[in-house]
Amino acid sequence: MAQKKKNNGLLITISNHDRKVAISTAIGTEQTISDYECNVIIDSIIIPQFRTNNYYKGVDKALDSLILLWD
């Protein structure tokens, strides 16, 4: 999990008003989870779930995928 000294966190930003989703990785996490993988998770997991109003399921499945990549 994220540790301040290792700078290995990530941030999922969801803006309902702008209809945008982003996953930002910290410097220590970039080595494990690429921007490409983040975009794939957004496009294949989050967005399809959000389109069917399954917001919790979209975030939950995205986190599951990110955790698998992180380990």
mmCIF file as Biopython writes it, N, C-alpha, C and O atoms, coordinates in Angstrom:
data_model
#
loop_
_atom_site.group_PDB
_atom_site.id
_atom_site.type_symbol
_atom_site.label_atom_id
_atom_site.label_alt_id
_atom_site.label_comp_id
_atom_site.label_asym_id
_atom_site.label_entity_id
_atom_site.label_seq_id
_atom_site.pdbx_PDB_ins_code
_atom_site.Cartn_x
_atom_site.Cartn_y
_atom_site.Cartn_z
_atom_site.occupancy
_atom_site.B_iso_or_equiv
_atom_site.auth_seq_id
_atom_site.auth_asym_id
_atom_site.pdbx_PDB_model_num
ATOM 1   N N  . MET A ? 1  ? 0.812   -1.184 0.000   1.0 0.0 1  A 1 
ATOM 2   C CA . MET A ? 1  ? 0.000   0.000  0.000   1.0 0.0 1  A 1 
ATOM 3   C C  . MET A ? 1  ? 0.861   1.256  0.000   1.0 0.0 1  A 1 
ATOM 4   O O  . MET A ? 1  ? 2.081   1.186  0.151   1.0 0.0 1  A 1 
ATOM 5   N N  . ALA A ? 2  ? 0.227   2.381  -0.167  1.0 0.0 2  A 1 
ATOM 6   C CA . ALA A ? 2  ? 0.939   3.645  -0.298  1.0 0.0 2  A 1 
ATOM 7   C C  . ALA A ? 2  ? 1.725   3.977  0.970   1.0 0.0 2  A 1 
ATOM 8   O O  . ALA A ? 2  ? 1.258   3.790  2.094   1.0 0.0 2  A 1 
ATOM 9   N N  . GLN A ? 3  ? 2.923   4.471  0.740   1.0 0.0 3  A 1 
ATOM 10  C CA . GLN A ? 3  ? 3.782   4.900  1.833   1.0 0.0 3  A 1 
ATOM 11  C C  . GLN A ? 3  ? 4.380   6.240  1.461   1.0 0.0 3  A 1 
ATOM 12  O O  . GLN A ? 3  ? 4.932   6.390  0.371   1.0 0.0 3  A 1 
ATOM 13  N N  . LYS A ? 4  ? 4.278   7.218  2.349   1.0 0.0 4  A 1 
ATOM 14  C CA . LYS A ? 4  ? 4.666   8.593  2.054   1.0 0.0 4  A 1 
ATOM 15  C C  . LYS A ? 4  ? 6.113   8.692  1.573   1.0 0.0 4  A 1 
ATOM 16  O O  . LYS A ? 4  ? 6.380   9.364  0.577   1.0 0.0 4  A 1 
ATOM 17  N N  . LYS A ? 5  ? 7.030   8.055  2.242   1.0 0.0 5  A 1 
ATOM 18  C CA . LYS A ? 5  ? 8.442   8.166  1.882   1.0 0.0 5  A 1 
ATOM 19  C C  . LYS A ? 5  ? 8.762   7.527  0.534   1.0 0.0 5  A 1 
ATOM 20  O O  . LYS A ? 5  ? 9.719   7.928  -0.128  1.0 0.0 5  A 1 
ATOM 21  N N  . LYS A ? 6  ? 7.978   6.548  0.126   1.0 0.0 6  A 1 
ATOM 22  C CA . LYS A ? 6  ? 8.214   5.885  -1.158  1.0 0.0 6  A 1 
ATOM 23  C C  . LYS A ? 6  ? 7.484   6.566  -2.306  1.0 0.0 6  A 1 
ATOM 24  O O  . LYS A ? 6  ? 7.731   6.257  -3.472  1.0 0.0 6  A 1 
ATOM 25  N N  . ASN A ? 7  ? 6.580   7.498  -1.982  1.0 0.0 7  A 1 
ATOM 26  C CA . ASN A ? 7  ? 5.811   8.223  -2.996  1.0 0.0 7  A 1 
ATOM 27  C C  . ASN A ? 7  ? 5.154   7.244  -3.981  1.0 0.0 7  A 1 
ATOM 28  O O  . ASN A ? 7  ? 5.270   7.393  -5.198  1.0 0.0 7  A 1 
ATOM 29  N N  . ASN A ? 8  ? 4.460   6.238  -3.423  1.0 0.0 8  A 1 
ATOM 30  C CA . ASN A ? 8  ? 3.907   5.184  -4.269  1.0 0.0 8  A 1 
ATOM 31  C C  . ASN A ? 8  ? 2.372   5.092  -4.194  1.0 0.0 8  A 1 
ATOM 32  O O  . ASN A ? 8  ? 1.815   3.995  -4.152  1.0 0.0 8  A 1 
ATOM 33  N N  . GLY A ? 9  ? 1.717   6.211  -4.177  1.0 0.0 9  A 1 
ATOM 34  C CA . GLY A ? 9  ? 0.264   6.225  -4.137  1.0 0.0 9  A 1 
ATOM 35  C C  . GLY A ? 9  ? -0.338  6.437  -5.513  1.0 0.0 9  A 1 
ATOM 36  O O  . GLY A ? 9  ? 0.370   6.526  -6.516  1.0 0.0 9  A 1 
ATOM 37  N N  . LEU A ? 10 ? -1.657  6.514  -5.537  1.0 0.0 10 A 1 
ATOM 38  C CA . LEU A ? 10 ? -2.361  6.887  -6.764  1.0 0.0 10 A 1 
ATOM 39  C C  . LEU A ? 10 ? -3.650  7.582  -6.391  1.0 0.0 10 A 1 
ATOM 40  O O  . LEU A ? 10 ? -4.137  7.470  -5.267  1.0 0.0 10 A 1 
ATOM 41  N N  . LEU A ? 11 ? -4.191  8.300  -7.354  1.0 0.0 11 A 1 
ATOM 42  C CA . LEU A ? 11 ? -5.395  9.085  -7.122  1.0 0.0 11 A 1 
ATOM 43  C C  . LEU A ? 11 ? -6.358  8.846  -8.272  1.0 0.0 11 A 1 
ATOM 44  O O  . LEU A ? 11 ? -5.996  8.988  -9.440  1.0 0.0 11 A 1 
ATOM 45  N N  . ILE A ? 12 ? -7.583  8.483  -7.934  1.0 0.0 12 A 1 
ATOM 46  C CA . ILE A ? 12 ? -8.644  8.357  -8.939  1.0 0.0 12 A 1 
ATOM 47  C C  . ILE A ? 12 ? -9.515  9.595  -8.807  1.0 0.0 12 A 1 
ATOM 48  O O  . ILE A ? 12 ? -10.077 9.857  -7.743  1.0 0.0 12 A 1 
ATOM 49  N N  . THR A ? 13 ? -9.624  10.349 -9.882  1.0 0.0 13 A 1 
ATOM 50  C CA . THR A ? 13 ? -10.418 11.566 -9.893  1.0 0.0 13 A 1 
ATOM 51  C C  . THR A ? 13 ? -11.642 11.352 -10.779 1.0 0.0 13 A 1 
ATOM 52  O O  . THR A ? 13 ? -11.525 10.954 -11.938 1.0 0.0 13 A 1 
ATOM 53  N N  . ILE A ? 14 ? -12.810 11.623 -10.216 1.0 0.0 14 A 1 
ATOM 54  C CA . ILE A ? 14 ? -14.060 11.472 -10.953 1.0 0.0 14 A 1 
ATOM 55  C C  . ILE A ? 14 ? -14.805 12.798 -10.870 1.0 0.0 14 A 1 
ATOM 56  O O  . ILE A ? 14 ? -15.118 13.280 -9.781  1.0 0.0 14 A 1 
ATOM 57  N N  . SER A ? 15 ? -15.085 13.383 -12.033 1.0 0.0 15 A 1 
ATOM 58  C CA . SER A ? 15 ? -15.810 14.646 -12.073 1.0 0.0 15 A 1 
ATOM 59  C C  . SER A ? 15 ? -17.131 14.438 -12.798 1.0 0.0 15 A 1 
ATOM 60  O O  . SER A ? 15 ? -17.170 14.275 -14.018 1.0 0.0 15 A 1 
ATOM 61  N N  . ASN A ? 16 ? -18.193 14.446 -12.041 1.0 0.0 16 A 1 
ATOM 62  C CA . ASN A ? 16 ? -19.524 14.276 -12.615 1.0 0.0 16 A 1 
ATOM 63  C C  . ASN A ? 16 ? -19.873 15.455 -13.524 1.0 0.0 16 A 1 
ATOM 64  O O  . ASN A ? 16 ? -20.441 15.269 -14.601 1.0 0.0 16 A 1 
ATOM 65  N N  . HIS A ? 17 ? -19.533 16.660 -13.087 1.0 0.0 17 A 1 
ATOM 66  C CA . HIS A ? 17 ? -19.855 17.862 -13.851 1.0 0.0 17 A 1 
ATOM 67  C C  . HIS A ? 17 ? -19.163 17.869 -15.219 1.0 0.0 17 A 1 
ATOM 68  O O  . HIS A ? 17 ? -19.789 18.175 -16.234 1.0 0.0 17 A 1 
ATOM 69  N N  . ASP A ? 18 ? -17.879 17.532 -15.239 1.0 0.0 18 A 1 
ATOM 70  C CA . ASP A ? 18 ? -17.107 17.524 -16.491 1.0 0.0 18 A 1 
ATOM 71  C C  . ASP A ? 18 ? -17.196 16.201 -17.241 1.0 0.0 18 A 1 
ATOM 72  O O  . ASP A ? 18 ? -16.771 16.096 -18.392 1.0 0.0 18 A 1 
ATOM 73  N N  . ARG A ? 19 ? -17.761 15.184 -16.569 1.0 0.0 19 A 1 
ATOM 74  C CA . ARG A ? 19 ? -17.861 13.838 -17.141 1.0 0.0 19 A 1 
ATOM 75  C C  . ARG A ? 19 ? -16.490 13.292 -17.507 1.0 0.0 19 A 1 
ATOM 76  O O  . ARG A ? 19 ? -16.286 12.778 -18.607 1.0 0.0 19 A 1 
ATOM 77  N N  . LYS A ? 20 ? -15.548 13.409 -16.568 1.0 0.0 20 A 1 
ATOM 78  C CA . LYS A ? 20 ? -14.183 12.937 -16.792 1.0 0.0 20 A 1 
ATOM 79  C C  . LYS A ? 20 ? -13.739 12.052 -15.642 1.0 0.0 20 A 1 
ATOM 80  O O  . LYS A ? 20 ? -14.150 12.222 -14.494 1.0 0.0 20 A 1 
ATOM 81  N N  . VAL A ? 21 ? -12.881 11.098 -15.992 1.0 0.0 21 A 1 
ATOM 82  C CA . VAL A ? 21 ? -12.282 10.200 -15.014 1.0 0.0 21 A 1 
ATOM 83  C C  . VAL A ? 21 ? -10.788 10.149 -15.310 1.0 0.0 21 A 1 
ATOM 84  O O  . VAL A ? 21 ? -10.379 10.091 -16.469 1.0 0.0 21 A 1 
ATOM 85  N N  . ALA A ? 22 ? -9.978  10.169 -14.256 1.0 0.0 22 A 1 
ATOM 86  C CA . ALA A ? 22 ? -8.530  10.076 -14.424 1.0 0.0 22 A 1 
ATOM 87  C C  . ALA A ? 22 ? -7.943  9.253  -13.296 1.0 0.0 22 A 1 
ATOM 88  O O  . ALA A ? 22 ? -8.445  9.264  -12.172 1.0 0.0 22 A 1 
ATOM 89  N N  . ILE A ? 23 ? -6.874  8.539  -13.609 1.0 0.0 23 A 1 
ATOM 90  C CA . ILE A ? 23 ? -6.097  7.844  -12.597 1.0 0.0 23 A 1 
ATOM 91  C C  . ILE A ? 23 ? -4.688  8.409  -12.684 1.0 0.0 23 A 1 
ATOM 92  O O  . ILE A ? 23 ? -4.025  8.293  -13.714 1.0 0.0 23 A 1 
ATOM 93  N N  . SER A ? 24 ? -4.239  9.019  -11.602 1.0 0.0 24 A 1 
ATOM 94  C CA . SER A ? 24 ? -2.903  9.623  -11.552 1.0 0.0 24 A 1 
ATOM 95  C C  . SER A ? 24 ? -2.030  8.803  -10.619 1.0 0.0 24 A 1 
ATOM 96  O O  . SER A ? 24 ? -2.421  8.489  -9.495  1.0 0.0 24 A 1 
ATOM 97  N N  . THR A ? 25 ? -0.842  8.460  -11.100 1.0 0.0 25 A 1 
ATOM 98  C CA . THR A ? 25 ? 0.083   7.681  -10.290 1.0 0.0 25 A 1 
ATOM 99  C C  . THR A ? 25 ? 1.215   8.562  -9.785  1.0 0.0 25 A 1 
ATOM 100 O O  . THR A ? 25 ? 1.640   9.501  -10.459 1.0 0.0 25 A 1 
ATOM 101 N N  . ALA A ? 26 ? 1.692   8.246  -8.596  1.0 0.0 26 A 1 
ATOM 102 C CA . ALA A ? 26 ? 2.835   8.952  -8.032  1.0 0.0 26 A 1 
ATOM 103 C C  . ALA A ? 26 ? 4.114   8.408  -8.675  1.0 0.0 26 A 1 
ATOM 104 O O  . ALA A ? 26 ? 4.085   7.395  -9.374  1.0 0.0 26 A 1 
ATOM 105 N N  . ILE A ? 27 ? 5.209   9.077  -8.436  1.0 0.0 27 A 1 
ATOM 106 C CA . ILE A ? 27 ? 6.480   8.684  -9.049  1.0 0.0 27 A 1 
ATOM 107 C C  . ILE A ? 27 ? 6.834   7.232  -8.728  1.0 0.0 27 A 1 
ATOM 108 O O  . ILE A ? 27 ? 7.275   6.494  -9.609  1.0 0.0 27 A 1 
ATOM 109 N N  . GLY A ? 28 ? 6.648   6.824  -7.498  1.0 0.0 28 A 1 
ATOM 110 C CA . GLY A ? 28 ? 6.972   5.452  -7.108  1.0 0.0 28 A 1 
ATOM 111 C C  . GLY A ? 28 ? 6.032   4.412  -7.682  1.0 0.0 28 A 1 
ATOM 112 O O  . GLY A ? 28 ? 6.398   3.240  -7.770  1.0 0.0 28 A 1 
ATOM 113 N N  . THR A ? 29 ? 4.840   4.804  -8.071  1.0 0.0 29 A 1 
ATOM 114 C CA . THR A ? 29 ? 3.851   3.877  -8.623  1.0 0.0 29 A 1 
ATOM 115 C C  . THR A ? 29 ? 3.976   3.753  -10.142 1.0 0.0 29 A 1 
ATOM 116 O O  . THR A ? 29 ? 3.569   2.743  -10.716 1.0 0.0 29 A 1 
ATOM 117 N N  . GLU A ? 30 ? 4.536   4.772  -10.794 1.0 0.0 30 A 1 
ATOM 118 C CA . GLU A ? 30 ? 4.679   4.760  -12.259 1.0 0.0 30 A 1 
ATOM 119 C C  . GLU A ? 30 ? 5.451   3.545  -12.753 1.0 0.0 30 A 1 
ATOM 120 O O  . GLU A ? 30 ? 5.205   3.059  -13.857 1.0 0.0 30 A 1 
ATOM 121 N N  . GLN A ? 31 ? 6.373   3.058  -11.950 1.0 0.0 31 A 1 
ATOM 122 C CA . GLN A ? 31 ? 7.185   1.906  -12.346 1.0 0.0 31 A 1 
ATOM 123 C C  . GLN A ? 31 ? 6.369   0.620  -12.365 1.0 0.0 31 A 1 
ATOM 124 O O  . GLN A ? 31 ? 6.733   -0.336 -13.049 1.0 0.0 31 A 1 
ATOM 125 N N  . THR A ? 32 ? 5.273   0.593  -11.622 1.0 0.0 32 A 1 
ATOM 126 C CA . THR A ? 32 ? 4.439   -0.601 -11.513 1.0 0.0 32 A 1 
ATOM 127 C C  . THR A ? 32 ? 3.182   -0.503 -12.381 1.0 0.0 32 A 1 
ATOM 128 O O  . THR A ? 32 ? 2.787   -1.482 -13.012 1.0 0.0 32 A 1 
ATOM 129 N N  . ILE A ? 33 ? 2.563   0.659  -12.412 1.0 0.0 33 A 1 
ATOM 130 C CA . ILE A ? 33 ? 1.308   0.855  -13.136 1.0 0.0 33 A 1 
ATOM 131 C C  . ILE A ? 33 ? 1.506   1.985  -14.149 1.0 0.0 33 A 1 
ATOM 132 O O  . ILE A ? 33 ? 1.712   3.140  -13.776 1.0 0.0 33 A 1 
ATOM 133 N N  . SER A ? 34 ? 1.441   1.636  -15.420 1.0 0.0 34 A 1 
ATOM 134 C CA . SER A ? 34 ? 1.679   2.629  -16.472 1.0 0.0 34 A 1 
ATOM 135 C C  . SER A ? 34 ? 0.431   3.458  -16.760 1.0 0.0 34 A 1 
ATOM 136 O O  . SER A ? 34 ? -0.683  3.080  -16.397 1.0 0.0 34 A 1 
ATOM 137 N N  . ASP A ? 35 ? 0.641   4.586  -17.414 1.0 0.0 35 A 1 
ATOM 138 C CA . ASP A ? 35 ? -0.491  5.417  -17.850 1.0 0.0 35 A 1 
ATOM 139 C C  . ASP A ? 35 ? -1.388  4.640  -18.799 1.0 0.0 35 A 1 
ATOM 140 O O  . ASP A ? 35 ? -2.610  4.787  -18.774 1.0 0.0 35 A 1 
ATOM 141 N N  . TYR A ? 36 ? -0.771  3.809  -19.638 1.0 0.0 36 A 1 
ATOM 142 C CA . TYR A ? 36 ? -1.544  2.991  -20.573 1.0 0.0 36 A 1 
ATOM 143 C C  . TYR A ? 36 ? -2.496  2.069  -19.813 1.0 0.0 36 A 1 
ATOM 144 O O  . TYR A ? 36 ? -3.676  1.972  -20.151 1.0 0.0 36 A 1 
ATOM 145 N N  . GLU A ? 37 ? -1.977  1.390  -18.783 1.0 0.0 37 A 1 
ATOM 146 C CA . GLU A ? 37 ? -2.815  0.484  -17.995 1.0 0.0 37 A 1 
ATOM 147 C C  . GLU A ? 37 ? -3.934  1.246  -17.292 1.0 0.0 37 A 1 
ATOM 148 O O  . GLU A ? 37 ? -5.054  0.746  -17.188 1.0 0.0 37 A 1 
ATOM 149 N N  . CYS A ? 38 ? -3.640  2.437  -16.816 1.0 0.0 38 A 1 
ATOM 150 C CA . CYS A ? 38 ? -4.673  3.264  -16.190 1.0 0.0 38 A 1 
ATOM 151 C C  . CYS A ? 38 ? -5.768  3.607  -17.187 1.0 0.0 38 A 1 
ATOM 152 O O  . CYS A ? 38 ? -6.952  3.545  -16.856 1.0 0.0 38 A 1 
ATOM 153 N N  . ASN A ? 39 ? -5.384  3.968  -18.400 1.0 0.0 39 A 1 
ATOM 154 C CA . ASN A ? 39 ? -6.372  4.304  -19.429 1.0 0.0 39 A 1 
ATOM 155 C C  . ASN A ? 39 ? -7.208  3.091  -19.834 1.0 0.0 39 A 1 
ATOM 156 O O  . ASN A ? 39 ? -8.403  3.221  -20.099 1.0 0.0 39 A 1 
ATOM 157 N N  . VAL A ? 40 ? -6.589  1.920  -19.882 1.0 0.0 40 A 1 
ATOM 158 C CA . VAL A ? 40 ? -7.331  0.695  -20.197 1.0 0.0 40 A 1 
ATOM 159 C C  . VAL A ? 40 ? -8.367  0.419  -19.109 1.0 0.0 40 A 1 
ATOM 160 O O  . VAL A ? 40 ? -9.502  0.053  -19.414 1.0 0.0 40 A 1 
ATOM 161 N N  . ILE A ? 41 ? -7.989  0.591  -17.853 1.0 0.0 41 A 1 
ATOM 162 C CA . ILE A ? 41 ? -8.922  0.385  -16.743 1.0 0.0 41 A 1 
ATOM 163 C C  . ILE A ? 41 ? -10.083 1.373  -16.825 1.0 0.0 41 A 1 
ATOM 164 O O  . ILE A ? 41 ? -11.235 0.999  -16.607 1.0 0.0 41 A 1 
ATOM 165 N N  . ILE A ? 42 ? -9.786  2.610  -17.134 1.0 0.0 42 A 1 
ATOM 166 C CA . ILE A ? 42 ? -10.843 3.621  -17.272 1.0 0.0 42 A 1 
ATOM 167 C C  . ILE A ? 42 ? -11.786 3.250  -18.409 1.0 0.0 42 A 1 
ATOM 168 O O  . ILE A ? 42 ? -13.004 3.244  -18.232 1.0 0.0 42 A 1 
ATOM 169 N N  . ASP A ? 43 ? -11.217 2.936  -19.593 1.0 0.0 43 A 1 
ATOM 170 C CA . ASP A ? 43 ? -12.026 2.679  -20.787 1.0 0.0 43 A 1 
ATOM 171 C C  . ASP A ? 43 ? -12.786 1.357  -20.742 1.0 0.0 43 A 1 
ATOM 172 O O  . ASP A ? 43 ? -13.896 1.262  -21.265 1.0 0.0 43 A 1 
ATOM 173 N N  . SER A ? 44 ? -12.193 0.331  -20.119 1.0 0.0 44 A 1 
ATOM 174 C CA . SER A ? 44 ? -12.824 -0.984 -20.168 1.0 0.0 44 A 1 
ATOM 175 C C  . SER A ? 44 ? -13.606 -1.355 -18.907 1.0 0.0 44 A 1 
ATOM 176 O O  . SER A ? 44 ? -14.430 -2.270 -18.936 1.0 0.0 44 A 1 
ATOM 177 N N  . ILE A ? 45 ? -13.354 -0.656 -17.809 1.0 0.0 45 A 1 
ATOM 178 C CA . ILE A ? 45 ? -14.043 -0.998 -16.563 1.0 0.0 45 A 1 
ATOM 179 C C  . ILE A ? 45 ? -14.908 0.152  -16.056 1.0 0.0 45 A 1 
ATOM 180 O O  . ILE A ? 45 ? -16.118 0.002  -15.892 1.0 0.0 45 A 1 
ATOM 181 N N  . ILE A ? 46 ? -14.285 1.292  -15.812 1.0 0.0 46 A 1 
ATOM 182 C CA . ILE A ? 46 ? -15.012 2.390  -15.168 1.0 0.0 46 A 1 
ATOM 183 C C  . ILE A ? 46 ? -16.110 2.954  -16.062 1.0 0.0 46 A 1 
ATOM 184 O O  . ILE A ? 46 ? -17.271 3.008  -15.656 1.0 0.0 46 A 1 
ATOM 185 N N  . ILE A ? 47 ? -15.760 3.368  -17.256 1.0 0.0 47 A 1 
ATOM 186 C CA . ILE A ? 47 ? -16.728 4.022  -18.149 1.0 0.0 47 A 1 
ATOM 187 C C  . ILE A ? 47 ? -17.936 3.124  -18.448 1.0 0.0 47 A 1 
ATOM 188 O O  . ILE A ? 47 ? -19.070 3.592  -18.341 1.0 0.0 47 A 1 
ATOM 189 N N  . PRO A ? 48 ? -17.731 1.840  -18.823 1.0 0.0 48 A 1 
ATOM 190 C CA . PRO A ? 48 ? -18.920 0.999  -19.070 1.0 0.0 48 A 1 
ATOM 191 C C  . PRO A ? 48 ? -19.833 0.871  -17.853 1.0 0.0 48 A 1 
ATOM 192 O O  . PRO A ? 48 ? -21.055 0.870  -17.999 1.0 0.0 48 A 1 
ATOM 193 N N  . GLN A ? 49 ? -19.261 0.763  -16.665 1.0 0.0 49 A 1 
ATOM 194 C CA . GLN A ? 49 ? -20.086 0.663  -15.461 1.0 0.0 49 A 1 
ATOM 195 C C  . GLN A ? 49 ? -20.809 1.975  -15.169 1.0 0.0 49 A 1 
ATOM 196 O O  . GLN A ? 49 ? -21.974 1.972  -14.771 1.0 0.0 49 A 1 
ATOM 197 N N  . PHE A ? 50 ? -20.119 3.090  -15.367 1.0 0.0 50 A 1 
ATOM 198 C CA . PHE A ? 50 ? -20.746 4.395  -15.130 1.0 0.0 50 A 1 
ATOM 199 C C  . PHE A ? 50 ? -21.908 4.626  -16.095 1.0 0.0 50 A 1 
ATOM 200 O O  . PHE A ? 50 ? -22.916 5.225  -15.721 1.0 0.0 50 A 1 
ATOM 201 N N  . ARG A ? 51 ? -21.771 4.154  -17.334 1.0 0.0 51 A 1 
ATOM 202 C CA . ARG A ? 51 ? -22.841 4.347  -18.321 1.0 0.0 51 A 1 
ATOM 203 C C  . ARG A ? 51 ? -24.131 3.655  -17.911 1.0 0.0 51 A 1 
ATOM 204 O O  . ARG A ? 51 ? -25.215 4.063  -18.328 1.0 0.0 51 A 1 
ATOM 205 N N  . THR A ? 52 ? -24.022 2.610  -17.095 1.0 0.0 52 A 1 
ATOM 206 C CA . THR A ? 52 ? -25.209 1.898  -16.621 1.0 0.0 52 A 1 
ATOM 207 C C  . THR A ? 52 ? -25.537 2.260  -15.167 1.0 0.0 52 A 1 
ATOM 208 O O  . THR A ? 52 ? -26.248 1.534  -14.473 1.0 0.0 52 A 1 
ATOM 209 N N  . ASN A ? 53 ? -24.996 3.407  -14.726 1.0 0.0 53 A 1 
ATOM 210 C CA . ASN A ? 53 ? -25.230 3.940  -13.373 1.0 0.0 53 A 1 
ATOM 211 C C  . ASN A ? 53 ? -24.729 3.032  -12.252 1.0 0.0 53 A 1 
ATOM 212 O O  . ASN A ? 53 ? -25.229 3.101  -11.129 1.0 0.0 53 A 1 
ATOM 213 N N  . ASN A ? 54 ? -23.759 2.193  -12.545 1.0 0.0 54 A 1 
ATOM 214 C CA . ASN A ? 54 ? -23.140 1.332  -11.539 1.0 0.0 54 A 1 
ATOM 215 C C  . ASN A ? 54 ? -21.829 1.970  -11.079 1.0 0.0 54 A 1 
ATOM 216 O O  . ASN A ? 54 ? -20.747 1.444  -11.342 1.0 0.0 54 A 1 
ATOM 217 N N  . TYR A ? 55 ? -21.936 3.097  -10.397 1.0 0.0 55 A 1 
ATOM 218 C CA . TYR A ? 55 ? -20.753 3.867  -10.016 1.0 0.0 55 A 1 
ATOM 219 C C  . TYR A ? 55 ? -19.883 3.113  -9.015  1.0 0.0 55 A 1 
ATOM 220 O O  . TYR A ? 55 ? -18.666 3.033  -9.179  1.0 0.0 55 A 1 
ATOM 221 N N  . TYR A ? 56 ? -20.506 2.569  -7.988  1.0 0.0 56 A 1 
ATOM 222 C CA . TYR A ? 56 ? -19.733 1.828  -6.988  1.0 0.0 56 A 1 
ATOM 223 C C  . TYR A ? 56 ? -19.024 0.639  -7.627  1.0 0.0 56 A 1 
ATOM 224 O O  . TYR A ? 56 ? -17.843 0.405  -7.372  1.0 0.0 56 A 1 
ATOM 225 N N  . LYS A ? 57 ? -19.742 -0.108 -8.453  1.0 0.0 57 A 1 
ATOM 226 C CA . LYS A ? 57 ? -19.167 -1.291 -9.101  1.0 0.0 57 A 1 
ATOM 227 C C  . LYS A ? 57 ? -17.999 -0.905 -10.008 1.0 0.0 57 A 1 
ATOM 228 O O  . LYS A ? 57 ? -16.996 -1.617 -10.065 1.0 0.0 57 A 1 
ATOM 229 N N  . GLY A ? 58 ? -18.123 0.211  -10.711 1.0 0.0 58 A 1 
ATOM 230 C CA . GLY A ? 58 ? -17.038 0.671  -11.581 1.0 0.0 58 A 1 
ATOM 231 C C  . GLY A ? 58 ? -15.781 0.990  -10.802 1.0 0.0 58 A 1 
ATOM 232 O O  . GLY A ? 58 ? -14.683 0.594  -11.195 1.0 0.0 58 A 1 
ATOM 233 N N  . VAL A ? 59 ? -15.936 1.701  -9.704  1.0 0.0 59 A 1 
ATOM 234 C CA . VAL A ? 59 ? -14.772 2.059  -8.882  1.0 0.0 59 A 1 
ATOM 235 C C  . VAL A ? 59 ? -14.216 0.813  -8.197  1.0 0.0 59 A 1 
ATOM 236 O O  . VAL A ? 59 ? -13.000 0.633  -8.131  1.0 0.0 59 A 1 
ATOM 237 N N  . ASP A ? 60 ? -15.085 -0.034 -7.695  1.0 0.0 60 A 1 
ATOM 238 C CA . ASP A ? 60 ? -14.651 -1.242 -7.001  1.0 0.0 60 A 1 
ATOM 239 C C  . ASP A ? 60 ? -13.849 -2.161 -7.919  1.0 0.0 60 A 1 
ATOM 240 O O  . ASP A ? 60 ? -12.783 -2.642 -7.536  1.0 0.0 60 A 1 
ATOM 241 N N  . LYS A ? 61 ? -14.352 -2.405 -9.120  1.0 0.0 61 A 1 
ATOM 242 C CA . LYS A ? 61 ? -13.643 -3.262 -10.075 1.0 0.0 61 A 1 
ATOM 243 C C  . LYS A ? 61 ? -12.325 -2.622 -10.519 1.0 0.0 61 A 1 
ATOM 244 O O  . LYS A ? 61 ? -11.327 -3.317 -10.713 1.0 0.0 61 A 1 
ATOM 245 N N  . ALA A ? 62 ? -12.326 -1.299 -10.679 1.0 0.0 62 A 1 
ATOM 246 C CA . ALA A ? 62 ? -11.099 -0.602 -11.062 1.0 0.0 62 A 1 
ATOM 247 C C  . ALA A ? 62 ? -10.041 -0.755 -9.967  1.0 0.0 62 A 1 
ATOM 248 O O  . ALA A ? 62 ? -8.873  -1.014 -10.254 1.0 0.0 62 A 1 
ATOM 249 N N  . LEU A ? 63 ? -10.459 -0.593 -8.722  1.0 0.0 63 A 1 
ATOM 250 C CA . LEU A ? 63 ? -9.520  -0.769 -7.607  1.0 0.0 63 A 1 
ATOM 251 C C  . LEU A ? 63 ? -8.992  -2.196 -7.544  1.0 0.0 63 A 1 
ATOM 252 O O  . LEU A ? 63 ? -7.807  -2.402 -7.280  1.0 0.0 63 A 1 
ATOM 253 N N  . ASP A ? 64 ? -9.841  -3.171 -7.780  1.0 0.0 64 A 1 
ATOM 254 C CA . ASP A ? 64 ? -9.389  -4.564 -7.810  1.0 0.0 64 A 1 
ATOM 255 C C  . ASP A ? 64 ? -8.312  -4.760 -8.882  1.0 0.0 64 A 1 
ATOM 256 O O  . ASP A ? 64 ? -7.304  -5.420 -8.632  1.0 0.0 64 A 1 
ATOM 257 N N  . SER A ? 65 ? -8.516  -4.199 -10.054 1.0 0.0 65 A 1 
ATOM 258 C CA . SER A ? 65 ? -7.539  -4.314 -11.139 1.0 0.0 65 A 1 
ATOM 259 C C  . SER A ? 65 ? -6.239  -3.606 -10.803 1.0 0.0 65 A 1 
ATOM 260 O O  . SER A ? 65 ? -5.157  -4.125 -11.078 1.0 0.0 65 A 1 
ATOM 261 N N  . LEU A ? 66 ? -6.339  -2.425 -10.209 1.0 0.0 66 A 1 
ATOM 262 C CA . LEU A ? 66 ? -5.145  -1.679 -9.829  1.0 0.0 66 A 1 
ATOM 263 C C  . LEU A ? 66 ? -4.344  -2.416 -8.754  1.0 0.0 66 A 1 
ATOM 264 O O  . LEU A ? 66 ? -3.114  -2.426 -8.793  1.0 0.0 66 A 1 
ATOM 265 N N  . ILE A ? 67 ? -5.030  -3.022 -7.809  1.0 0.0 67 A 1 
ATOM 266 C CA . ILE A ? 67 ? -4.350  -3.765 -6.744  1.0 0.0 67 A 1 
ATOM 267 C C  . ILE A ? 67 ? -3.607  -4.965 -7.336  1.0 0.0 67 A 1 
ATOM 268 O O  . ILE A ? 67 ? -2.490  -5.270 -6.918  1.0 0.0 67 A 1 
ATOM 269 N N  . LEU A ? 68 ? -4.215  -5.635 -8.294  1.0 0.0 68 A 1 
ATOM 270 C CA . LEU A ? 68 ? -3.536  -6.760 -8.950  1.0 0.0 68 A 1 
ATOM 271 C C  . LEU A ? 68 ? -2.256  -6.299 -9.656  1.0 0.0 68 A 1 
ATOM 272 O O  . LEU A ? 68 ? -1.244  -7.000 -9.633  1.0 0.0 68 A 1 
ATOM 273 N N  . LEU A ? 69 ? -2.306  -5.136 -10.275 1.0 0.0 69 A 1 
ATOM 274 C CA . LEU A ? 69 ? -1.118  -4.609 -10.954 1.0 0.0 69 A 1 
ATOM 275 C C  . LEU A ? 69 ? -0.066  -4.166 -9.950  1.0 0.0 69 A 1 
ATOM 276 O O  . LEU A ? 69 ? 1.132   -4.272 -10.211 1.0 0.0 69 A 1 
ATOM 277 N N  . TRP A ? 70 ? -0.512  -3.672 -8.807  1.0 0.0 70 A 1 
ATOM 278 C CA . TRP A ? 70 ? 0.367   -3.108 -7.791  1.0 0.0 70 A 1 
ATOM 279 C C  . TRP A ? 70 ? 1.207   -4.180 -7.105  1.0 0.0 70 A 1 
ATOM 280 O O  . TRP A ? 70 ? 2.359   -3.935 -6.746  1.0 0.0 70 A 1 
ATOM 281 N N  . ASP A ? 71 ? 0.627   -5.376 -6.921  1.0 0.0 71 A 1 
ATOM 282 C CA . ASP A ? 71 ? 1.340   -6.445 -6.192  1.0 0.0 71 A 1 
ATOM 283 C C  . ASP A ? 71 ? 2.499   -7.021 -6.959  1.0 0.0 71 A 1 
ATOM 284 O O  . ASP A ? 71 ? 3.179   -7.921 -6.465  1.0 0.0 71 A 1 
#
